[in-house]
Amino acid sequence: MEVVLGVDTLSYHCRLEDGDIALEEVFREVVDCGGSFVQLNAHHLRDRSPDQLDSLRALAAELSLGLTLSGDVVGRAAEGDSVESGVRRVLRWAELAERLGSPFVRVSSGFYRNELLGFPERIRAEQRYVTDVLAASASQAPGRVRVLLENHSDFTPEEYVEIIEGVGSDRVAVFLDVINPVSMLRDPLPVVRKLAPWAPAGHAKDYRLVSHYVEDRFHRRGFDVQYCYPGEGVADLEALVGALVATQQDGPYLLSIEGLDNHPGVADQRERLTASVAFLRKLLASATAGEAA
């Protein structure tokens, strides 16, 4: 499978929110970093008029950049969200994707599985809710925009397959983040192998473990999992990228770098993204050569 690399605007979130950088500048930096497309988060477009959205699309075309779109959560059954309200959210983002020329809109559920451990009936309720929202949205999405559900630290791979099969439409598929399984204390590789055939796009990031010691450092109280840019952490991205390349699927796979480790006033994206794109390209070249051998 051909994998195309891009950058998610979440890599610039803090600076975008502070007004330290504009999306137009992000587009140009992504080109300089070697990215082929920008995954726009709908939150970063909330103040843009229709004419300004059209200008962004024109600039992307001028720079030979593709555009894809991320929406947000479809809602949460436990909080009383209705299927109708979830469909309205999805269709609003799908219409935005259509305007930008994105082939899909990425969405997610509204819960984290670790919050509901011990309450399987609540997890099943969230699964039913997401399935119903996506099924109702599939036939109403404009043009050929697809709705992609991200593996967002919520459902198991088997439950994702149940959701996609339950919806039963080629307009709905998986958005595969290759690192998110670690937040459910799962090995990412089996998850990627299971879900890659259902996914035309996804995120790449990395993670590191940060220990927290007692004062004399005799033992540690625990540790945190901290996200970082691809190539900066301990994830076996070589195996994960290899699993993507080995997947038999029509069309390119759009893999965007999700640089969640960004900070206000810290303009380190160009350097880190350039290194990450080069790192991932090397892994892709090696995996592709291995497939051809």
C-alpha positions, 0 to 999 in steps of 0.5 A, a space after each residue: 500500500 502506498 502511504 502519503 505523509 502529511 501534517 495535522 494542524 494539531 501540531 501547531 495548536 497552541 501557536 494557532 490559538 495564541 495567534 502566533 502563526 496563521 494557517 497560511 503560514 502552517 501550509 508553507 511550513 508543511 511544504 518546507 518540511 516535506 509534507 504532501 497534505 495538511 489535515 485541518 482540525 475544524 476547531 482551527 477553522 471556526 472563525 473562517 468565513 466561506 470566502 476565507 475557506 475558499 482562499 485556503 483551498 486555493 492556497 493549498 492547490 497553489 502549493 500542491 498540498 492536499 487537504 483533509 479534515 478532522 471534526 470532533 466527538 460525535 457525542 456521548 450516550 451517557 450525557 444524553 446526546 441524541 442520535 439526531 444531534 450527533 448526525 447534525 455534528 457529523 453533517 456539519 463537518 462533512 459539509 466543511 470537508 466538501 467545501 475544502 475538497 477533503 475526501 473524508 471527515 475524521 470523527 471520534 466517540 466522546 469517551 475514554 474506555 479507562 473511564 468506564 472499566 467495570 461498566 461493560 453495559 455503558 461501553 455497549 451503549 456508547 457503541 450503539 450510539 456511535 453506530 446509530 449516528 454513523 449509519 444515519 450520517 452515511 446516506 446524508 453526507 454530501 458528495 463522496 465525503 467519507 466519515 472516518 471513526 478514529 480509534 480514540 482510546 475507547 473501543 477495542 479493535 473487535 468493537 471497531 469492526 462491529 461498528 463498521 460492519 453494523 453501519 454497512 456502508 462504504 461511506 464509513 471507515 476507520 481512521 487509524 492512529 497507530 499509537 492510540 492503543 497504548 492509552 488502553 495499555 494494548 500493544 499497538 501492532 496487533 491493533 494496526 494489523 486488525 484495523 488497517 484493512 478498514 482504514 484509508 487514513 490515520 495519525 502517526 505520533 510517538 511516545 516516551 515514558 517519564 518516571 516519577 521518583 520518590 525524593 531520594 530516587 530509591 524507587 519510582 511512584 509511577 510513570 506517565 506516557 507522554 506523546 512526542 513526534 515520530 522518531 523521538 520516542 520508544 514506539 516500534 514505528 518500524 513494525 507499525 509502518 511495515 504493517 501499514 505497507 503490508 496491507 492490501 488496499 486500493 488507493 493511497 493511505 493518508 498518514 498525518 503526523 500528530 504533534 501533540 507535544 506543542 507549546 505556546 510561544 515555542 516555534 519548534 515545529 519546522 525542525 521536528 516535523 522535518 526530522 519526523 517526515 524524513 524518519 517516516 520516509 526512511 521507514 516507508 522506503 525500507 518497508 516497501 523494499 521488503 515487500 518487493 523482495 
